[in-house]
Amino acid sequence: MIPGRTSWSRCTLTALLLLPGLLKGAPALEHQTLRKDVNSAAEHLTWRKDKNSVDADITSWETLEQISEATGWQIYYEPGAKRAVSTKFKDRQTDRALDLLLGELGRVLLPGTNGGPSRLLVFRTHEKDATQLIRRGRKAKPIPDELIVTMKAGKSVDDLAKKLGAKVIGKSSGLNSGRLKFENEDAANAARDALRDDEDVASTDPNFPVSSTPVPEGTGAPSAPNLKLQPVREGEGLIIGLIDTAVQRQGGPFDGFLLPAISVSGDAALSPDRPSHGTSMFETLLRGISVFDDGGGASRVRVLPVDVYGNSPSTTTYEVAEGIYLAMQQGAQIINLSLGSEGDTPYLYQVIRSGTDSGRIFIGSAGNLPVTTPTFPAAYPEVIAVTAGDAPGRLAPYANRGNFIDVMAPGTSVVSYNGQAWRVNGTSPAAAYISGAIAGTADTRGGSLAQAAASVQRSLPPPRPAP
C-alpha cells in the first residue's frame, strides 16, 4: 500500500448535471428521443439538435446520463450538486430547456475543440467546481464481444475456446490466460454465464479498451538529460519496465540505457519523422533519473521497453497486464504506466498486486481530464498515481484531481528526436518523470524502492488548484 492513499468510491448521481468534453468522437446526434423504460413509455426526453428544440415529459427522473446521451455533450458537474427532475414541456429552445431541467443550478455551455463535442459545466457556485464527468452508462464499458479467461493449472484456453466457438486473439502462457473473441455480445454474455461453474476456469474478466496516447508536438531547441551510462554487471542495477508504445533507437549515447525490447502486440512500424509516445516517455524517464541522481550524472538504471500497442492507436487492459507480467519476468523492479482506462478489471489488478507483493513499484498517470473520477491502473491502491502541474504546485487545467492521486509532477516534457525538440504534455510525462526520479534516488542512495518513492514524494509540492 502507498502511505496516505485515500480510498475512492464512485458517486451515485441523482440529478441532471453537465460539462464540456475533451474527448473526441461523440456522436453527431440530430434527433434523439430517450425513454425511461418500456413500462413508462409516455415519459420521454427528445432533443432535436437540428432545430434547437427540446421536448420533455419527465416525472422525477435521475437523468444525467440521458442528457449526455441525447445531446452528445460531455457533462461535468460539481460533486454534491444534485437535483431530481420533474417537468413537462414541448418545443423549447435549448437554453430555456436547460433552465427547466437544471433549475437553480448554474451552467456554462462551451463549444467543442478540435472537432470534439460541446461541454456543459453545471455547478452551484462557480464553474471551476464542475469537475465530475458524467460517464455514459455510469461505468466504463468493456469490449462487448470479448472475455479474458484464466485457466486452472494444466488446462488449455485453446480447448476451451474451441468448445465455446470463440477465437483466441491473445494468449499468455505465463498467466495461463487468453483473450477470447466471440461472434457477438450475446455470445460473450452466454459464455460468461456458462463459465461460472466450469471447473477448468479460474476466472473470467472483462477486457477494456485503453485509449491512444498523446502525440508529441514540435517545439524549439533540443534539450537532452545530463546523464551518462554507468556500466553494470549482470544482476546489478535497477530496471524500469516502460509499458507503452514502441521506443525508437536513435544511435546516440542514450541507446545504451535501453534493454532489448519486448513486443506484446506485434512489431510496430513507427514514423521516422517524429518520436513515438514511448520514445518521449523514455527520454522523460532519463530526465527524472538525472534530476534525482546523486551519482555525478552516471547511472546504472536501465529501461526495458514493452510495446503493448503495436501498430494500433489503442490497446486493451489484457495487453497491458501481459506487458507488466513480461517486464517483471525480465527483472523490472519499477513499472511505468503512462496510459490509462476507465475500466477496472480484476485481471489487470491481480497482476499488479502480485508484483507489489514481490517488491515492485508501480507508477501510473492519473488522466488528462479535469475530473475526480478514477483512471486505471493509476487508481489502484498499489499504484502511485501521478497528476500533472507546474513548479509552484498548481494543477494543470487538464489534469485529473481525484482523491486517489498521490503526487504531482511536471506535466510538460521536451525531448530530442533526430536533432529536433518535441514537446509532450499530460499526466503521461508526469508519471514517467516520477518513475525516473524513484529509480535515480534508489540507484544512488540505496535503500528500498519504497523508501525512494517516499523520498521523491516528500520532495515535491502538494498539488493545489490553479488560480
Secondary structure, DSSP 8 states (H G I E B T S, - for coil): --TT----------S--------S-----SEEEEES-GGGTT-EEEEETTTTEEEEEEEEE--HHHHHHHH--EEEE-TT----EEEEEEEE-HHHHHHHHHTT-EEEEE--STT---EEEEESS-GGG--EE--TTSS----TTEEEEEE-TT--HHHHHHHHT-EEEEEETTTTEEEEE-SSHHHHHHHHHHHTT-TTEEEEE---EE------EE-SS------EE----TT-S-EEEEEES-----SSGGGGGB---EESS------TTS--HHHHHHHHHHHHHHHH--STTEE--EEEEEES-TTSS-EEHHHHHHHHHHHHHTT-SEEEE---BS---HHHHHHHHHHHHTT-EEEEE--SSSS-S--BTTTSTTEEEEEEE-TTSBB-TTS---TT--EEEESEEEEEETTEEEEEESHHHHHHHHHHHHHHHHHHH-S-HHHHHHHHHHHS---B---
